[in-house]
């Protein structure tokens, strides 16, 4: 390039700042050494290492330039490959560390709702999604719940309403296989979504717990080509798999814990749980200077049900009783089977007068209840007697409070049954 103006080196790939440094160096009489990213006439890009020096006449005026260049395209390609390999390695190490940290959290958490929150936090950190949605099958009514949607918005903006009533419409729930729409404008969209985005796509992965699909996780990314990456798909799948395993573990623990504190026949809490809970509730009432009441109820002449109709009929009567009582008390009240045909209700923050009113409402509902389908061709009825005692006036510890309520129950029995009494 002897005698040529250095502007012939411009290709649009090298930054204007680099050219400015080059020009300032050589026009001030200095030498410039560096690397340039140029284009050939056919448009092919290449790299050169260049050394450019000005040549001056006897008066010191720059007359032309001398440049020495070396094609370093192959070397730069190798450097870029090494850089990409290093970046990929660092990214892989980072992903593995994040997954290890996440798996520790999953092992330590004991609440399903918290597992979902931790998953959302991790997915936002690693994927920066525009929308994240978690759908879970409700185990009681086989409908869909939405434990998480971010950012907050009406769920009908994203998901068609019919899927909540009939989850089998969802292909991912039905098949247990992921659905990835890489380009919303090219691929066949999910039939469940009413999502409207201009570009990008989404990935929907199943939450499989104990071999059963119990939920789905949807990530929306409004970025063209984002879901083309197998690495991103694999990472998302791994996160969802870790959560699914943790949810399964939590549910097994819940089942075990519930079995340990639940009466096998009626499904209400058992005596063991009642004893523990009464002690805790009395401590809370004492600390907060709040009242607490205890109800003990007993089915009148229950032995007659068993003697006349058999124990299977007696069991059905007990189940009907607990269903009625649960519908009559507050959500904060704690119903337990005390033993045989005796049941107890712990009523936090309930004075004696309020507890007596609630107890009488329970008694009235039981008396008015027709026991259909208990004995073929017959409609039976039953009554209960109830004793009520309150903390602190009737006892300041569990044993004293139980004794007072039991005494009141005996009083109700002695006074003719089908009534409510206090000590």
Secondary structure, DSSP 8 states (H G I E B T S, - for coil): -TT--GGGG--SSS-HHHHHHHHHHHHTT-EEEEEEEEE-TTS-EEEEEEEEEEEE-TTS-EEEEEEEEEE-HHHHHHHHHHHHHHHHHHHHHHHHHHHHHHHHHHHH---HHHHHHHHHHHHHHHH--SEEEEEEE-TTTS-EEEEEEES---GGGTB-THHHH-GGG-HHHHH---EEES-TTTS---TTB----SS-EEEEEEEEETTEEEEEEEEEE-STTGGG-HHHHHHHHHHHHHHHHHHHHHHHHHHHHHHHHB-TTT-SB-HHHHHHHHHHHHHHHHHHT--EEEEEEEETTHHHHHHHH-HHHHHHHHHHHHHHHHHHS-TTSEEEEEETTEEEEEEET--HHHHHHHHHHHHHHHHH--EEEEETTEEE---EEEEEEEETTT-SSHHHHHHHHHHHHHHHHHTTSS-EEE-
